Amino acid sequence: MQATIKSIPFSFQRSPKLYYLLPPLRLTSASPFCSSSSSSQWFSFLRDAISTSDLSLGKCTHARILAFEENPERFLVNNLISMYSKCGSLTYARLVFDKMPERDLVSWNSILAAYAQSSEGVIENVEEGFHLFRILRQDVVFTSRMTLAPVLKLCLHSGYVWASEAVHGYACKIGLDSDEFVSGALVNIYLKFGKVKEGRVLFEEMPYRDVVLWNLMLKAYLDRGLKEEAVDLSSEFGRSGLHPNETTLRLLDRVFGDYFEGGKAKSSANGHDASGIRSKNQILTKYLKGSQYSALLQCFADMVESNLECDDVTFILVLATAVRLDSLALGQQAHCMALKLGFDLKLTVANSLINMYCKLRRVNFSRTVFNSMNERDLISWNSVISGFAQSGLEVEAVRLFMQLLRCGLTPDHYTMTSVLKATSSLSESLSLNKQVHVHAIKTNNAADSFVSTALIDAYSRNRCMKEAEILFERNSFDLVACNAMMSGYTQSNDGHKTLKLFAFMHHQGERSDDFTLATVLKTCGSLFAINEGKQVHSNAIKSGYDSDLWVSSGVLDMYVKCGDMRAAQFAFNCIHAPDDVAWTTMISGCIENGEEERSFHVYSQMRLMGVLPDEFTIATLAKASSCLTALEQGRQIHANALKLNCIGDTFVGTSLVDMYAKCGSIDDAYSLFKRIEVRNIAAWNAMLVGLAQHGEGKEALQLFEQMKSLGIRPEKVTFIGVLSACSHSGLVSEAYKHIESMQRDYGIKPEIEHYSCLADALGRAGLVREAEKLIESMSSEASASMYRALLAACRVQGDTETGKRVATKLLELEPLDSSAYVLLSNMYAAASKWSEMKLARTMMKGQKVKKDPGFSWIEVKNKIHLFVVDDRSNPQSELIYKKVKDVIRDIKQEGYVPETDFTLVDVEEEEKECALYYHSEKLAVAFGLMSTPPSTPIRVIKNLRVCGDCHNAMKYISKVYDREIVLRDANRFHRFKNGKCSCGDFW
């Protein structure tokens, strides 16, 4: 059998026809069921079988699992049990269960559910189900509500009251008696067995009762002719604040219909016959529950035209219709009519008006109604407090709560829940939350599940996780509370506890929701826990939440943050209709993982799909342009921002300023910066750093003074820009002044980055010994970048003695740093110390360190052209080299003299000159002169520091050919124009 199956080709795509080509399933005792990893496709096939109730499909999938999986995962075997159960094959479900060497709680729950589903009218299955439950209690320490659900169903089908009572006792023993699902099922069983009194006792003890349970109790009283009890229960339901469904309204018709027919209906206060109004109200109720709103409004209009006076029930129904239709106009018309007839003074109508205005987002109108009420009950206060809290007016909600207390009313659990929602959303709300907590304890509301969950959420939002944990441990399981705890742990940077709590939930058999999965996925992303993230992804697929946009976006974000772009692309492709957030996440992920060019391809797909980008998308693409130094693409993104009218967004404006600066167009950056209406500190920082990188030190310092004059307080990054400007412009005294000012005037303690800028300024100014002393006097350990910058300065100044000491310290920090060996050898070569140079190169080879090759590139017509020294790989290499010779000839006539000191080899002078001509930046500029129109700027990027000879040559080229040349090297921008460089020959 196994060999036959393996010989058939198999596709992992969902093709039901292919399943039926397989032979029927034959289970043997040798079926290899043990814990191992397996593909998630099997689960998809089983889910298809379950959704179509296709047993043959399920059997064939089972056969394939046996053929292809040596060690099927336990969750897959559990799903096999579930599949056979839902497809009506209890026999196969039991066979699979019996063959399992190891069973978890989910396995037991699955087989119990199978017996419960097949137990109606089959006493043998009931008894076998009870037998399995007894074995489970002996073998498994923990059981959950998912265990008791099928057992309670078995009790109902058995007809044994004693069995239900025994399970009830067991639930009390393990602390699940207060679980709303378990207690609700027990209430249903007691009522079905005719034990209404026992059911009512359990019903009253429940912390939360939904509409279904109220309906069960009402029906039980009505079926047994207990009319008075039904009327009392209906009144209690009206005070609960729950909205009736169709079944409730039908039962209430029976309650009050019988009540009126019993002679207890009274005529209306104005002498009109109440039966006509009641009849019309019943019709209105029927239309409302049938969602026939047009018919309801026509009936109401007929009542008004026929002068049949309305009562408070009529207005309550019309106001409920206004809420469902989201029609403020209808609600206001009903309000006006109620005012005219005096029904606005009725407590129930006034409460409905408050509810209507709150639901229609007109809380000020609800406050007006509330203030005009002669009589208010707790429902009135709860409605208006809840309305303000849900509308983002948290301060007003808290003030209303304080007024309620001054009036002497005792708040209930609805009040506390609404107030806690308001206080938890306020900044610095911890004190308020604690005060509300105290009131909840005083009014005996703290034990209520809703209130305790709201308290957990409030403490979690304030990152007071110890207080939240105490409340959480006292509570029975509540998914909302679990979600609040997980969110709190994640916000408190304690994601490991989030994962631990999620694992505990899963072990207990508790079901997650979309919020749970989204929170855990966010945690996995922040912890870079891709293995745990994959498990959560599998859980989302298993529970059916993988199609939820919130969860699927969380899966995508998790893979992006963990750096698995292949999995991220797969997750993105699985999103049926990705929104702008999902697209932006994918674009951002490409940039974060070094795939900037791909981000523009994703953006093109996004536009083709008709999805409009938002401000964050534009800012992200501007960042991609910065990383690629792709000025033309950046300008296209700027144009898109103008078309989408989001250029006024500060975040977008700042990103574009940064993009223009990093792409070498500092004039465009400054022009855009001046047009930004509202500039935050990030915009100022971007402009300052941009000016510094372009050698515009004085302009940067003037901008800094302007910023201070406007009252904008600088931060750490601001001073990095200022000190960098001083460094690139040789302003040593100004650098000292600002590093003293940042601590004296603004209380900002200089960090390693600030000292690095100061040391760089000293080194560039030729004060290498003073820079060395500064590094040695620092309290914190110097970074490798500081030593690297100082070593470069030693090479420029020809200070081989200091350079040797600095190189030694740099190699101690980063022994495999190629730049240290290269700078040291170049320094010796520049000083014609050829033996020392060879020794440095030998040391480099001995450490197996490879030098980063120098290369330059230029973008022409949206295409990148890369050059290395003596490069002849370009198809136009002959023309390029001819152009280089022509350029050298022309600039020599203007006065250019090759600086052979930068030829770091021991050869003749003529050979040194030839070696200088074909440096990568010269090749790139020559290509630019050939390929771009006259008078247009040439922009070249080099991965290493530009050499002195090339720097000198660029000045002459800019003058002779009347071209602006923008050259960005590893340290800064050089802007050559009319024979001068923006750096002032200081780099």
N, C-alpha and C positions, 0 to 999 in steps of 0.2 A: 504493500500500500504506500509506504513512504517513498520508495523509489519511483513508483508511478507518478506520484504528485510532483516530485522534484524534476521529472523529465519534461513537464509541461511548461512552456514559456509563460511568464507572468508579468503583467504590467502593474505598476503601483498606482495608476490612475483609476478613478472610480468607473468601472465598466461592468454593470450588473450582468450583462450577457456572458462575460468571461467567467464569472463565478459558476455558471451552470454547466460549463465544460468539464468541471471537476467531478470525480466519483463521489458517492455519498460517504459521509463520515463514519469511520469505525474507530471507536475508542478502545484502547488496550491498556493494560495495567502498566505498560512501559511509557506512557505519555510523560514527557519530560517537563514537569512543572516545578520550577524553582526560580528564585529571585534572580533576575538579570535584566539587562537593558534591552529594549526592543523599539522598533520604529513606531512612531505615532500614527502611521497610516493604518495599522491594524485597528486602532481605536475608531478611526473614521469609518472603516468598513462595518465594524460592529454597530456603530451608531446608525448607519444606513439600514442595517437589518432590523434594528429596534424601531426606527421611525416608520418603516414599511411593514412591520410585523411579519417579515419574510424569514421563516425558519430555515428554508433551504439555503438562502443567502448566508445566514449565520453559521450553518453547519459547514458550508464550503470555506468560509473564512477561518473557522476553527481548524479545518483540515490543513489549510495553508499555514496557519501558525505552527502546527505540529511539524510541517515539512520544512519551514524556513527558519524557525526559532528554536535553537537548542535549549535556551533558558528563558522562556517567556517571563516578562515582569509580572509581579504579583497583581498590580493594578489591572493588567490586561486579562489575567485569569478571573479576577473579580468581575470584570465587565462581561466575560463569557457567561458567568453565572447569571448576571443581570439580563443578558440578551436572551438566554434560554427561558428565563422566567417570564419576560415580557412577551416572548413569542409563544408562550403556552406549553413549554416542554419542561415540566418539573423533573422528569426522569433524567434528562441530560444535565440539567442544572445540578442535580444531586451527585451524578457521576463525576462531574468536574470538581465539585466540592470535596468529594471523598478522596480524589487522587492528589489533592494538594498536600505537600509535605509540611508546609508552614502556612498558618492562617492568621490574618490580622482581624481587627474588629470589623473592617469593611467586608471581609469575606463572610463572617457570621451574619452581618446585617443583610447581605445580599441573599443568602440562602433562606434566612427567616422571611424576607420579603417575598421570595419565591413561594414558600409554603403559605404565607398569608394570602397571596393572590389566588392560590388554587384551593383555598380552604372552604369557600362558601358552599355549603351543602355536602361537603366531603369530610366526615368526622375523622377518617384515618389521617388525612393531611393535618387537621387541627391537632390531633394527639401527637403526631410526629414533630410538628412545629414546637409544641410545648416541650417535648423530649429534648430537642436541640437546644432550646433556651435553658433548660436545666444543665446540660453539658457546658454551655457557654458560661454560665455563672460559676462553674467549677474551674474552667480553664482560663478565663479572661478576667483580669482585675477590674478594668474599667468598662462600663457600658455607657451608651449615650442615648439621647432622645431618638436617634435613628435606629437604635436597637428596640426601644419600647414601642415605636410606631407599628411595626408588623405584629409584635406580640399583642398589643391592644386590639388590633384587627382580628387576630386569632380568637381573642376573648369574646369579641362581638359575634363572630361567626359560630362560636362554640355554644352560646346560649347559657354558659355557666356564670352565674353571678359571683360565685366564690372565686373563680379564676380572675375575674376583674378586680375583686377586692384584694386578692393576693398580689397582683401586679401593682395595685395602688400602694399597698404596704411597702413593696420593694422600691417603688419610686420615691416614697418618703425616706426610706433608709439611705438611698444614695443621693438624696438632695435634688431630685428632679420633679418633686411634687409641685413646686412653684413654677416650673417651666410651662409657659403658656400653651405650647403644643401638646404636652403630655396631659396637663390638667384639662385642656379643652377636649381631648379625646376621651378622657374619663367622664366628663360631664355628659358627652354624647352617649357613651355606653350606659350610664346610669339612667338617663332619660329613656333610651331604647328599651331597657329592662323594666321600665315603669317605676323606677325609684326616683321620683321627682324631688322628694324632700332631700335625699342625699345629693342629688345633682345640684339643687339650689344652694346647699351648704358649700359645696366645692366651688360653685359659680361665684358666690359672694367672697370667697377667700382669694380669688384670682386677682393678681395685681393689675392685669390688663385684660379687658374683654372686648373682642372685636364684634362687628355687626352680626357675623354668622352665629356666634354663641348666644347673643341676645335673641336672634330669630329662633334658635333651638328651644330656648326657655319659653318664649312666647307661644310657640307651637305646642309644646308639651302641656302648658296650662290650658290652652284652648281645646286641644284634643280630649282633655279630661274634664272639660266643662267648668274649670276653675276661673270664672269670668272676673271676679273681684281681684284675684291675684294677678290676672292678666292686665287689668287696668292699672293696678299699682306698679307692675313691672314696666308698663308703657310709659308711665309718668317718670319713673326712674331713668328710663332710656332717654327721654327728652332732656333730662338734666345732665346726661353724660357728655353731651357735646358732639356725639357721633352723628354722621349723616346716614339716614336710612337708605337702603337699597330697594330694589323692586320687591323682594320677598318681604322686607320689613313693612313696606307700605301696604302690601296685600294683607299681611297679618294685622296691621293696625286697622285696616278697613273692617276686618272680622271683629276685632276687639270693640271698636266704637260703634260699628253697625249693630252688633248685638246689644251694646250698652244703650243705644238710643231706642231700639225696638223694645227694650225692657221698660220703657216709660220714664227714663231718667233724663231725656233731653228736655231742655227748657226753651221757651220762646226767647227771642232776642230781646235786649233791653229796650229797644224802641217799639216793641209790640209786633214786629213782623214775624212771620212764620219761619222758624229756624230750619225747617225741613228743606225749603227751597234753596237756601244758602248752602246747607250741608250737601245737598245733591249736586249742586254746581261745583262745590269744592272737591267732591269725590271725582267729578269728571276732570277738573283741573289736575288733580293728583295723578289720575290715570295718564293724562297727556304728558305730565312732567316725567314720570318714570318710564314712559315710552319714548322720550326725547322728541315728542311731537310739539315743538315749541310754537310753530305757527298756529296750530289748532288751539293751543292753550291761550295764546294772545287773542285769537278771534273769539273764543268763548268768554274771556274776560271782558272784551269790548262789548259783547252782546249783553253781559250782566250790567255793565254801566249804562248802555242805551235803554235797556228795559227797566231801569230804575230799581233793579234788585240790589239792595244794599249789600256791601261786602262786610266780612268780618275779619278778625285778625289772621285767621288761617288763610284767607284769600290773599292777603298782602304778603304773608310769609312765602306762599307758593310763587307769586309773581316776582318777588325779590330773588328767590332761588333761581328762577328762570333767567333773570338779568345776569346773575353770576355765571350761569352755564353758557349764556350767549356772549359773555364778556361785553355787555352793552350797558355803558354808563347812562346813555340817554333813557333807556327803558327804566333803569333803577331810579333815576331822578323823577321821571313821570310818576312812577308808583309812589315815590316819596311825597311829591306834591299832592297827590290824591289822598294819601294818608293824612297829611297836614290838614287838608280841607275837611276831611271827615272826622278828624280828631283821633285817628288811630295811632298817630305818632307818639301819643302819650302811653299807649299800651306797652308794657315792658317787653313782651315777646316780639312785637313789631319793631320797637326801637333797637333791640338786640340784633334783629335780622338786618336792619338798616346799617348798623355798625359793621356787621359781618360782610354785607354786600360792598360797602365802600372800601373796606380793607382788601377784599379779594380783587376789587377792580382798581387797586393801587391809588385810591384817593383818601389817604389816611387823614388829611386835614378835614374832609367832610365828615368822616367818622368821628373825629374829635368834636366837631360842632354838634352832631347828634348827641354824643355822650354828655357834653356840657349842658345841653338843654333838657336832659332827662330829669323828671321829678323823683323818680324811683330808680335805683340801680341795684342789681343783684351781682353776685360774683361772676356770672356769665358775662355781664356787661363789662366789668373790669378786665376779665380774661381776654375778651374779644379785642378790646382796644389796645391792651398791652401787647398781645400777640401780633396785632396788625402793625404797630409801630416797630416792634422787634424785627419782623420779617421785611419791613420796608427800609431797613438800614437806618432808622431813627432810634438808635440804641439809647441815647441820653434821655430822650422823651419817654421811652418805655420804662427806664429806671425811675424817672420822676413820678410817673403814674403809679408805679409800684409803691413808692414812698407815700403818696397820697392815699392809696388803698389802706396802708397800715395805719395812717393817722385817722382814717374813718372808723377804725376799730374792727374791720373785716378780717377774717382769718383766711389767708390764701390757701388754695389747694394745690395739688400736684401740677395742674395745668398752669397755674400762675407761676409757680417756681420754675417750671421748664421754660416758659417764655422769657422770664426775667434772666435766667442763666444764659439763654441764647443771646440776649442783648448784652449782658455784662462781659461774656467771653469774647465778644467782637470788639470791645473797647480797648484802646491802648492803656497799658498799665492797669489792667482790670483785676489783678490778683486780690487786692484788698476788698473790692466789691464782691467778688466771687465768695470770699470767705464770709462776708457779712450775710450774703444770701444763704450760704450753707448753714450758718447759725440759725437763721429764721426757719429753714427747712427742718432742722432738728427740733426747735421749739414747737413747731406746729405739727410734729409727727409725720412729716412728708419725706424725710430723708431716706426712709426705707423703700419708698415707691421706686419701681424700676425705672420709670421715665426720669424722675428727679435725680436718682443716683447716676444714671447714664449721662444726663446733662452736666452733672458735677464733674464726672470723669472727663468729659469733653472740655469743660471750662478749665480744669487744672492742666489738662494736656496742652491746650492752646498756650498756656502760660509757662509751659515746660516745667511744671511742678510735678514731676513724674512720681515722686515718693508718695505724695498725697493721693494722686490718681491710682497708684498701685494698691494703696490701703482700701480705697473704695471698691476697686475692681475685684479684689480678693473676697470681699464680703458679699459680692453680688453673685447670683446665679448667672449662667451663661447668657449673654446678650450680644448679638452681632454688632449692634451700633456701638456698644461700649468697647468691644474688641477693636473696632475700626478706629475709635477715638484714641485708644491706647497705642495702636500701631502708628497712627499719624503723629502722636506726641513723641514717641520714640524716634521717629524719622526726623522730626523737626529739631529734636534735641541731640542730633548726631549720634544716636545710640541705635543704629540700624540693626545690630546683631540681636537686640531684644525683640525687634519687630519680627525678624525671621524666626526666632525661637517661639514667639507667641503664635505665629502662623502655623508652625509645625505642630504645636500643641493642639490647635484647633483641628488640624487635619487628622491628627491621631485620635481625637475624640469623636471624629465623624461629623463635625459641625460643618455646615455648608457656608462657603464664602459668597460674597456678592461682588458687584463690579468695583465698588469702592475699596473693598479689601484687596482685591487683586491689583488694582491700580497703585495702591499705596505700597504693597510689597514689591511690585515691579520697580517703583521709584527707588525703594531702598536698595534693591539689588544693583541698580544702576549706579547709585552713589557709592556703594561698597565695591564696585567692579566685580560683583559675585555672579559671574556668568553661569556657572553650573546651577546655582540656586535659582537664577532667573529662568533657565531653561525648564526647571521643574515646575516653576510657577506658570510658565507658558503652557506646559502640558496640562496642568490643572485647569487652566482657563479653557483649553480645548475640550477637556473631559466634561467640564461643567456647562459648556455651551456659551461661555462669555467671550470666546475668541472673536465673535462677530460684533461685539460691543465696541463702538468707536473709541470710548475712553480707555478700555482695556487694551485694545489693539494698538492704540497710540502709545500706551505705557510699555507694551512689548517692544515696539519699535525704538522708543527712547532708551530702554534698557540695553538693547543690543548695540545701539549707537555709542552709549557711554562706555560700554565694555569693549568697544573697538572691533566688534565682529560685524563688519559692513556687509558681508555675504548673507549672514542671518538677518540683518536689518533689512536688506533688499527683499528677502523672501517674506519677512513679516509685512513689509510695506505692500508687496504685491497681493497679499491676502486681504488687505483692507478693501472692502467693496467700493466705497466712495470716500476716499481720503479727503479731509477738509484742509484748510490752509495751514492748520497747526501740524498735521501729519506731514504735509509737503515740506514745511519749514524745518521740521525735525530732521527729515531726510537730508535736506540741503545743509543744515548745520552739521550733521554727522559727517558728511563728506569733507567739510572743512576741518573739523576737529581731528579727523583721521588722515589728514594730508592728501585728500583727493579733491583739491579745489577746482580743477578743471571739470571734474564730473558734476560738481555742484551746479554749474551753469547748464549742463545737459539736463539735469533733473528739473531745473527751473523752466527750461524750454518745454519739457513735457507737461509741467504744471500749467503753463499758459495755454498749451494746446488742449488740455482737458477743461479749459474754461474757468479754472480756479484763480481768483484774484489774490495777489500777494497782499500781506498786511505790512505794517511798519517794521515788524521784527524780520520779516523775510527780506525786505529791501536792505536793512542794516546788515543782515547776515551775508548777503551777496556783495555788499560793499566791502566787508571784511575779506571775502574770497578774492576780490579784485586786489586788495592790499597785499595779500599773501603772494599772489601771482605777479604783482606789480603790473597788472594788465590795465593800463590807463584807458584804452578804448572801451573795454568791457565795463570799466567803472563809469565811464561817461554814459554808456547805455543804461546802466542801472540808475544813474542820476536822472536821465530822461524819463525812465519809468516812474520814478518817484514824483516827478513833476506832473506826469499824466494822471497818476493815481491820487494826486493832491495830498501827499503825505510828507512833502518836503518840509512842512512846518513842524513836524514832530522833532523834538530835541534829540532823541536817540538816533533818528535817521540822519539829521543834519550833522551830528557829531561823527557818525560813521563815515559819511561822505567827506568831511574835512580830513579825517585821518587817512582815508583812501587816497585823496589827491596828494596829500603830503608824502605818503609812502610811495606813491607812483611817480614822484619827482616833479609834480606840478604845484609848487608852493604858492604861486600867484593865484591859481584857481582855488586852492584851499583857503587862502586869506580872504579872497573875494566872497566865497560862500560863508565863511565864518562871520563876516561883517553883516551878512544878510539874515543870519539867524536871529529871530526876535527875542526868544527866551534862551539864554545860554546858561547851561548848568556848569558845574565845575569840570565835568568830563570834557566839555567842548573847549574850555580854556586850556585844559591840560593837553588835549590833542594838538591844538594850535601851537602851544609853547614848545612841545617836543618836536613838532614838525619844523618850526623855525630853527630850533637848535640843530637838528640833523642836517639842515641845509646851510649851516654856517652863518645864519642871520642872528648872531648873538645879541647885537645891540637892539634889533627889532624885538627879539624875544624878551629882553629885559624891560623895554618900554611897554610891551604888552602886559608884563607882570605888574608893573606900576599902575597901569590903567585898571587892571583887574582889582588891585587892592583899593584904588580910589573909589570903585563902585561898591565897596563893602563886601566883596566876595572873599571869604576866608580860604587861604590856600591849604592844601593837604600834602601828604607825603609825596604823592605822584607829581604834584605841582613843582615841588622843590627839585625833584629829579630832572624835570624839564629845564628849570632855571640853571641848575648846576651843570647840566649837560651843555647848555648854551654857553656858559662860561668856559667850559672845557674846550668846545669846538672853536671858540673864538680867541683863546689865549688870555682870557680875563681872569688871572689868578687872584688878584686882590678882591675882585667882586665875588669870586667863588668863596673865599674865606668869609667875607662879609655876610653872605647869604646863609652859609652853614651855621654861623653864630646866631643870625636873626631867627632862623626857624625854631631854635630851642628857646631863645630869650623872649621873642615876641609872640610865638604861637604855641609854645609848649610841645613841639614835635621833636622827639629825640632822634638825632641822625642815625640812620641804619647803614648797613653795609653798602647799599646802592648809592647813598649820598657820599660816603667816604670814597667809593670807587670813582665817582665823577671828579671829586677834588684831586685824588691821586692822578687821574688821567690828565687833568688840567696842568698839574705840576710837571708831569712827564712830558707832555706836548710842548710845554714852555722851556724844556731843557733842564728842569730842576729835578733830575732823576734821583739824586741822593736825598733831597728833601721829601720826595714822594716815598722813597724807601723807608725813611724814618717815620713818616705818617702811618704807613701800613704796620710797622712794628709797634707803634704806640697805641694802636687800636685795642679796645678791650675784647672785642670779638675776633674770631679767627678770620683772616683775610680769605676772600674767595679766589678761585683759580683765575677768574676773569680779570681781577685786579692785577695779579702777577703777570698775566698775559699782556695787558695793556702797558704795564711798566717795562716789560721785556721789549715790546715793540718800540717804546720810547728810547730805551738803551741802544737799540739797533739804529735808530735815526740819529741819535747823538754820538754814536760810535763809542759808547762807554762799555767796553768789553768786560772790565773788572766788575762793575755793578751788574751787568747783564748775566755774567756767569753765576753770581750769587742768586739772582732772581730766578734764573732758569732752574737751579738746583731745588729751590723751594716749590716752584711750579710743578716739577716732575715728582716731588714728594706727594703733592696733592693728586696729580693726574699723571701717573707714570706712562700711560699710553697716549698722551696728548701729542699729536704730530706737530702742532704749531710751535711747541716749545723747542723741539729739535730744529725745526726749519728756521725759526727766528735766530736761534743761537748760531747755526751754521752760516746763515746769511750775514750775521753781524761779523763773524770771523772773516768771511769772504770780503765784505766791504772794507775791512781793515787789512786785507791782503795777508791774513794769517791762514795760509792754505792748509798747513798741517793740522791746526786746531779745527778747521772746517771739516777736513776728512775724518777726524776723530769723532766729531759730533754726528756725521753721517753714518759712521761705523756703529756708534752707539744706537742710533735709530734702527739700523738693520738688525742689530743684535736683539733689540726688544721686539722685533717683528712689527714695527709701527710703520704704517703706510701714510705718505703725505697726501693730503687732499689735493687733487689736481686743480689748478687755476683755470677758470673758464669765464667767458663773458657771453651775454646773449642780448639780442635786440629783437623787438617786435615790429614787423613790417606787414601791413595788410592782414592783421589778426593772425599772423603766423610767427612762431618763435624760431629764431635762427641762432644756433649755439656755435661758439668758436673756442678752441684751445690754442695754445702757442704753436706756431708752425702748422696750423690745421689746414689740410687740403681735402677734406671730405665734402665740402660744399660743392655742388655741381658747377658753381661759377667761380671756383677757386682761382683759376688763371686770371680772370678779370679782376678779382679781389686783390691778388698779389700785385698785379700791374697797377691797380689804383693806389695801393700802399706805397709803391715806389714813386708814383707821381706826387703823392701827398708829401712824402719825405723830401722830395726834390723842391717842392714849392715852399715848404715851411723852412727849409735850410736857407733858401734865398731871403726869407724874412728875418733870419737870424737864429734859427733853431740849431743848437749844438747837442748831439746825443750825449747823455750822461752815462758814460761807460762804467761808472762805479756800481750801477745797478745790474751789470752783467756779472753774476756771481760765479764765474768760472775762470780758471787760470789759463787764458788764451791771449792771442795777440789783440791789439787795440782794434784793428779793422774787423776782426771776427766778432769782437764784442759789440761793435756798432750794428752789424748785420743781425746779431741775435736779438737786439732790442727792437728792430723794426717790426717783427712779426709776433709781438705780444698779443694776447687774445683781445684786449680792449681796442688796440689799433686796427685789428682785422674787423671787428664789429663796427667801428666808426667808419672805416673805408666802405664796408658794405652799405651802411646807412647813407653815405654820400652818394653812392651809386643808385640806391633804390628809392629814395624819397625826394620829393620836389624841392627845388632850391628855396632857401630861407625858412624851411620848416625845422623845428627842433629835432635833434637826434637824441634818443634816450637809450642808454646802455646800462646794463647791470653786470657787476662783477662779484663773484663769490668771495674773493680775497681782497686785501688792501691794495689799492692802485700804487704802482711803483712811481718813483720820482720822475723818471724819464718820460713815462707815459703821461703823467700829470703835466709836465712841461710841454710835451708835444700837443696835448689837447688845447692848451691856451693858444698856441700858434695856429692850429687848425681852425679854431673858432674865429680867429681874426682874418686869416687868409681867405677862408671860404664863406665868411659872413654867416656862420651858423651858430645857433645856441646848442651846446652839447651838455646834456644832463647825465652825469655818470654816478651811479650809486655803487659804492664799494661796501666792504664788510662793516665799515665804521660809520659812514656818513654819506651825504650827497655832495657832489661837486658840480657846480653850475658854471660852465665856461661860456663867457660872452665877451666879444671884443678884446680877446687876448688876456682876460683876467678870470680868476676863479673866485667863487663866492667864499671859499674857505680862507682866502687871503694867504695862500701857500702855507696854511697851518693845519696839518692833519696827521 
